[in-house]
Amino acid sequence: MPKVVAIPNNLEQIGRELDARGYEVVHDRYDGYVDAILYDSRESSLAYLNNYDNVLDMERGAIVVDVHNKGLRDIIYAIEHRSYEGLF
């Protein structure tokens, strides 16, 4: 089963690249569980987080990934390992 990754509209290019690698890419109107939520801290708001069922679910919670200054390999690493390099 592919991992479900939510993206805002301004990350369409990353969404296409993830889709090509087998991820299920959904948008901010999606109603359901997601594995990861991507955003760009320079351009995106996290206001759409409330749309997903498992944002606060401690067992099946989604990882929130800021894609700013991250390449596709870093983003995929964060999705797959549910973590990424230091925040600061």
Secondary structure, 3 states (H helix, E strand, C coil): CCCEEECCHHHHHHHHHHHHCCCEEECCCCCCCCCEEEECCCCCCCHHHHHCCCCCCCCCCCEEEECCCCCHHHHHHHHHHCCCCCCC
